Amino acid sequence: RRSMRAFYSLSEDIFAASSPAEIAEKLAAILPSITQATSVRLYLLNRRTKSLESIPTAADPEPTAAAIEGEPEGLAAGAVKCFRDHALVNIPDVRRNPLVNSGWKAGLPRSVMFVPLLAEPDALGVIEAGSTRRLGFFTPDEQATIQHLAKQVAASMKLQAQKAVREQLFRSEKLAATGQLISGVASDLRAPRTWKTLPRYL
């Protein structure tokens, strides 16, 4: 029951978030209480650099980037494969998996799952959920939970992008109207004034 309350609360927080950084913080703080994940990372696509970039959080402040057209090493390889295939990727043992070929490193998850952020027809990024405590796949219920949250994150990101476009258009229209007003005033100031003498009526 506590997990369900946390899940619904997280869902509401995702839609109420005003930025990707806020979503990443909420996922990192709350998702481990719902699933057996001990770490959560949010990757977003940077279209300009054609790379997946992780969003820094208090728990994971170091940003990382992985080219989607390259062959990255470590866990980033799993994120890139997930993004390219638009499909969930489960890695039950990161030390023995040829995709990530991570070996042993302090703090590295033992098992990890990557879920794509899909907002048709686009892929926006990837959620990485890892566990330092256990080997093996995440349970079907945990997979379904994280996939559901990934859909909500993608929808929230799409709404944020649309809001940013609307605000940009509003600012552009406001600037254009201000420019026209200033142009009109300047034109009036430059134009010579002709004063007409009005007849006097007694």
N, C-alpha and C positions, 0 to 999 in steps of 0.2 A: 504493500500500500504506500509506503514511504517512497519507493522507487517510482511508482506511478505519479505521485504528486510532484516529484522532482522532474519527471519527464514532461508533464503538462506545463510546469512552470518554465522549463527550458524552452519549450515550443513557443510559449508566449513571449519570452525574452528575445528569442531569435527574430520574431516579426516586429518587435518593438525597437530593436537595435537600430542605431542611426549610422553605423559604420561597420566595415569588415573587422576592424580591430575589436570592437565591442562584441561581435559574434564570436570571434576566436577566444576571447577571455571567458565568455559564458560557457562555451563548449569545454574548454580546459578545466574550468572550475566545477562544472556540474556533471558532465558525462561520466567521469569515473565513479560517481555515486549511483549511477543507473546501470552501468555495465562493469565488467571486470577489467576495463582499460585502466592503465595507470598513467598514460600520457595521451594527449590529443593534440594534433597539429592541423592547422587549416592552410592549405595551399590555394592560391588564386592565380589565374592565368594573367600574365602581363603580355598583352598583344603586341606591344611595341618591341619587346626583347624576345618574344616567343619563348617564354620560360614560365615555369611554375615557381611562384615565390611564396615562402611560408610567411605567415603573419606573426610577428613577435608577440609573445604574451609574458606575463609575469613569471610563469613557470618555465617558459622556453624563450628567453629574450634574444637569442642569436638567430637572425634571419638567414635562410638558406634559399638558393635558387637552383633550378635544374632546367636545362634546355629541353624543350619537348621534342626537338628534332635530333637531339644527340643521344649518347649512350651514357647516362650518369651512373655513378657507382653508389653502393650502399642503398639505404632505404629510399633515396630519391628515385632509384630505378623502378621501384614498385609504384611510386606515385605517378611517374611518367607513363608506365604501362597501363595503369588504371585510367589515366586521362585519355590516352590514345584509343584504348579499346572501349571506352565508355562502359566499363564493367567492373564489378567488385573484384578485388584481388585479395585472397587470403594467403598469408605466409605463416605456416604453423611453427617453423623453426628458422629464424633469420640466420643462424650460424651455419646451417647446412643447405640453404636454398641457393641454387645457382643464379637466380635472378638478382638478388641483392648481394650475395657473397660477402657478408659483413664480417664474419669471424667474430671474435669476442672483443667487446669494448665496454668499459664501465658505463653503466646507465643506459645501455642499448636495450630496447625491448627484446624479449625472447620470442614473442609472436606478435604479428602485426596484421592489420587489415586496412585496406584502402578502398574508399567509397567515392565514386564520381559525383560531382555537383552538376546535375543536368537540368537545364532550363531550355526545352526544345526551341530551336534546333541546336542550341549551343551547349558546349561543356565549359563551365566557368572555373572549375578547379577540382580539388580533391580533399577529402577528410582522411587523415591518418589516425588510427586508434591502435595503440600498442599496449602490450602487457609485459612487465618485467617479472611477473610472478609465475606465469604458466606457459607451457608449450601447447600447441594444438590450435585448432580453429576456434574462433569465437562461436558461441552457441547460436543456433538458428534464431532464437528470440533476440539475442544481442545484435546479430546481423540485421534483422528486420528493423530494430530500433534505430540503429545508426543510419540505415538506408532511408528511413522515414525522416530523420532529422536532416539528412543531406538534401532531401527534396525541399524541406522547409528553408534551409540555408540558401539553396539556389533561388527559390522564389523570393526570399527576402533581398538577396543581392540584386535580382532583376528589378524589384520595386525601388531599391535605393538608386540604381542607375537611371531609371525612368524619372524619379524625383529630381535627380541632379540635372538631367536634360531639361526638364520643365523649368527649373530655377535658372538655368543658363539662358534659356529662351526668354524668360521674363526679364532677366538683367539686360539682354541684348535689345529687347523692345524698349525698355526703359531708357537705355543709353541712346537709342535711335531717336526717341521722342525728345529727349533732352537736347540732342544735337540739332534737331529741327527747330526747337524753340530758340536756342542760342543763335542759330543761323538767321532766323527771322528777325530777332532783336538787332543783330549786327547789321543786317540789311537796312532796317529802319534808321539806324543811327548814321549810316553812310549816305542815305538818300537825302538830297537837299529838300528843305521844307519850303513850301510856297504858302504864304499866308494870304488869305483873301479877306478884303475888308468887307465886312457885312454892312448892309445899309442900316441906318438908324431910323427907327420909327418912333416918332414922338407921340 
